[in-house]
Amino acid sequence: MNKSVAIIGAGVSGLTCGVVFAEQGHRTAIFAKELGQQTTSGAAAALWFPYDVEPANKVIPWALETFRTLVDLARNPDSGASMIELRQFSRTEEIRIPDWAIPLGARRLSAVATALCRRAGGSRAKRLDTARRLQDFQSGFSLRVPLMDTTIYLDCLTKRLLGAGGSITENVRFENLEDVDSKYDLVINCAGIGSRELVSDAELEPHRGQVAIVPRMKDLPYAVVCDDAPLMYAIPRRNDCVFGGTNDLSDDLAVDSATTARIVAECSRALDIEKPNALAERVGLRPFRKSGVRLERARLRDGRTCVHNYGHGGSGFTLSWGCAGEVVKMATL
Ligand SMILES: Cc1cc2nc3c(=O)[nH]c(=O)nc-3n(C[C@H](O)[C@H](O)[C@H](O)COP(=O)(O)OP(=O)(O)OC[C@H]3O[C@@H](n4cnc5c(N)ncnc54)[C@H](O)[C@@H]3O)c2cc1C
């Protein structure tokens, strides 16, 4: 039976749930303080890869489900999703390829420093020189993964939702889930870090991330990521490139220009390029939940059914379709 569904939140979790509900024929309305680009989701690098999220036994199946959907979406270049080679490095040890990555085609990078030398036409002397400077990378592996260009992808989700008859209302801040109009039978909580106040969840921690957007790098054909401190990534997109990053326990949404300078310097050093100008700087609060993603059905004080879908930490995009599918199943039981 079709339901009347109110979704709180217009980041990647809320929008993806909205698309799934609306395309299944449910009357779907999203309400949010901020929309797509203004949310944490708008600040994300948005590469598919499980990171800074718990618990692994649930996260990996949701991530793999999302992977499959995104591979399909990436066939349409207008979706904002595409496939990219991810080169994941370690500075400190022999990198372990996660078990789940092997069936997806992950392979060890043999000569890490040479692999990182992106100037394929460069001289041997240049490559050796680069190798010396990059000796802090001990090992790495490569894997083709989906990348979502947030500047396109979130708008595409919005269009899909509206095209399926859904609606979005901005500038709505709920104090309680019960404040949602009683004409909706179902309430879906996709409020990200906002769930700390909305449902008084003390398990949530803001894992602050800052990125710098730099001009497009047409000769960087793959994403470079190193999770060892200092966290470093360079993710080329269609029209620009995302340099990161940081992961600190902090609520501070203000951009720190010294951090941007540090990010740009570290990425430029690793890629062996001149420092580019930062076109923009973005900060977001990854909604990390100590006891793991909250994906569960509950009952509101007024008797209505609610499904919580928040706490995706550094993996909101990576888990989005897997979690949305689960939410719809739980909600329509
Ligand atoms: C720098 C950075 C890089 C990242 N890189 C990646 C990556 O490469 N891959 C990946 O998978 N993930 C990445 N992430 C993590 C990802 O961005 C988050 O997991 C994801 O954005 C969470 O999405 P969400 O929709 O749950 O929450 P949000 O995007 O925060 O959206 C929450 C929504 O709820 C609304 N809201 C909150 N409280 C209320 C309220 N009381 N009333 C009404 N509305 C409310 C907000 O306005 C907003 O619309 C990154 C994050 C950062 C900061």
The ligand as an SDF file (V2000), in Angstrom:
LIG
                    3D

 53 58  0  0  0  0  0  0  0  0999 V2000
   35.5610   16.5280    3.7910 C   0  0  0  0  0  0  0  0  0  0  0  0
   34.6500   15.3360    3.6920 C   0  0  0  0  0  0  0  0  0  0  0  0
   34.9370   14.3480    2.7660 C   0  0  0  0  0  0  0  0  0  0  0  0
   34.0960   13.2390    2.6440 C   0  0  0  0  0  0  0  0  0  0  0  0
   34.3750   12.3000    1.6880 N   0  0  0  0  0  0  0  0  0  0  0  0
   33.5430   11.2430    1.5400 C   0  0  0  0  0  0  0  0  0  0  0  0
   33.7880   10.2840    0.5170 C   0  0  0  0  0  0  0  0  0  0  0  0
   34.7560   10.3790   -0.2320 O   0  0  0  0  0  0  0  0  0  0  0  0
   32.9160    9.2440    0.4000 N   0  0  0  0  0  0  0  0  0  0  0  0
   31.8300    9.1010    1.2160 C   0  0  0  0  0  0  0  0  0  0  0  0
   31.0840    8.1260    1.0690 O   0  0  0  0  0  0  0  0  0  0  0  0
   31.5820   10.0070    2.2010 N   0  0  0  0  0  0  0  0  0  0  0  0
   32.4160   11.0570    2.3830 C   0  0  0  0  0  0  0  0  0  0  0  0
   32.1870   11.9620    3.3790 N   0  0  0  0  0  0  0  0  0  0  0  0
   31.1150   11.6960    4.3520 C   0  0  0  0  0  0  0  0  0  0  0  0
   29.7670   12.1240    3.8200 C   0  0  0  0  0  0  0  0  0  0  0  0
   29.8350   13.4380    3.3760 O   0  0  0  0  0  0  0  0  0  0  0  0
   28.7250   11.9920    4.9270 C   0  0  0  0  0  0  0  0  0  0  0  0
   28.7090   10.6780    5.4420 O   0  0  0  0  0  0  0  0  0  0  0  0
   27.3520   12.3010    4.3400 C   0  0  0  0  0  0  0  0  0  0  0  0
   27.3700   13.5840    3.7750 O   0  0  0  0  0  0  0  0  0  0  0  0
   26.2460   12.1940    5.3720 C   0  0  0  0  0  0  0  0  0  0  0  0
   25.0810   12.4760    4.6540 O   0  0  0  0  0  0  0  0  0  0  0  0
   23.6840   12.6930    5.3460 P   0  0  0  0  0  0  0  0  0  0  0  0
   22.7060   12.9240    4.2540 O   0  0  0  0  0  0  0  0  0  0  0  0
   23.4520   11.5720    6.2920 O   0  0  0  0  0  0  0  0  0  0  0  0
   23.9000   14.0020    6.2270 O   0  0  0  0  0  0  0  0  0  0  0  0
   24.0560   15.5300    5.7460 P   0  0  0  0  0  0  0  0  0  0  0  0
   24.6620   15.6460    4.4140 O   0  0  0  0  0  0  0  0  0  0  0  0
   24.7160   16.2380    6.8800 O   0  0  0  0  0  0  0  0  0  0  0  0
   22.5540   16.0340    5.6260 O   0  0  0  0  0  0  0  0  0  0  0  0
   21.7590   16.1990    6.7920 C   0  0  0  0  0  0  0  0  0  0  0  0
   20.4890   16.9090    6.3920 C   0  0  0  0  0  0  0  0  0  0  0  0
   19.6260   16.9850    7.5330 O   0  0  0  0  0  0  0  0  0  0  0  0
   19.1860   18.3290    7.7140 C   0  0  0  0  0  0  0  0  0  0  0  0
   18.8920   18.5060    9.1440 N   0  0  0  0  0  0  0  0  0  0  0  0
   19.6900   18.2500   10.2010 C   0  0  0  0  0  0  0  0  0  0  0  0
   19.0330   18.4840   11.3530 N   0  0  0  0  0  0  0  0  0  0  0  0
   17.7700   18.8960   11.0080 C   0  0  0  0  0  0  0  0  0  0  0  0
   16.6090   19.2750   11.7470 C   0  0  0  0  0  0  0  0  0  0  0  0
   16.6040   19.2920   13.0870 N   0  0  0  0  0  0  0  0  0  0  0  0
   15.4840   19.6420   11.0670 N   0  0  0  0  0  0  0  0  0  0  0  0
   15.4780   19.6230    9.7040 C   0  0  0  0  0  0  0  0  0  0  0  0
   16.5500   19.2760    8.9530 N   0  0  0  0  0  0  0  0  0  0  0  0
   17.6740   18.9150    9.5940 C   0  0  0  0  0  0  0  0  0  0  0  0
   20.3540   19.1480    7.1910 C   0  0  0  0  0  0  0  0  0  0  0  0
   19.9430   20.4760    6.9000 O   0  0  0  0  0  0  0  0  0  0  0  0
   20.6820   18.3490    5.9270 C   0  0  0  0  0  0  0  0  0  0  0  0
   19.7770   18.6440    4.9100 O   0  0  0  0  0  0  0  0  0  0  0  0
   32.9810   13.0930    3.5040 C   0  0  0  0  0  0  0  0  0  0  0  0
   32.7000   14.0940    4.4270 C   0  0  0  0  0  0  0  0  0  0  0  0
   33.5150   15.2080    4.5120 C   0  0  0  0  0  0  0  0  0  0  0  0
   33.1860   16.2800    5.5110 C   0  0  0  0  0  0  0  0  0  0  0  0
  1  2  1  0
  2  3  1  0
  2 52  2  0
  3  4  2  0
  4  5  1  0
  4 50  1  0
  5  6  2  0
  6  7  1  0
  6 13  1  0
  7  8  2  0
  7  9  1  0
  9 10  1  0
 10 11  2  0
 10 12  1  0
 12 13  2  0
 13 14  1  0
 14 15  1  0
 14 50  1  0
 15 16  1  0
 16 17  1  0
 16 18  1  0
 18 19  1  0
 18 20  1  0
 20 21  1  0
 20 22  1  0
 22 23  1  0
 23 24  1  0
 24 25  2  0
 24 26  1  0
 24 27  1  0
 27 28  1  0
 28 29  2  0
 28 30  1  0
 28 31  1  0
 31 32  1  0
 32 33  1  0
 33 34  1  0
 33 48  1  0
 34 35  1  0
 35 36  1  0
 35 46  1  0
 36 37  1  0
 36 45  1  0
 37 38  2  0
 38 39  1  0
 39 40  1  0
 39 45  2  0
 40 41  1  0
 40 42  2  0
 42 43  1  0
 43 44  2  0
 44 45  1  0
 46 47  1  0
 46 48  1  0
 48 49  1  0
 50 51  2  0
 51 52  1  0
 52 53  1  0
M  END
$$$$
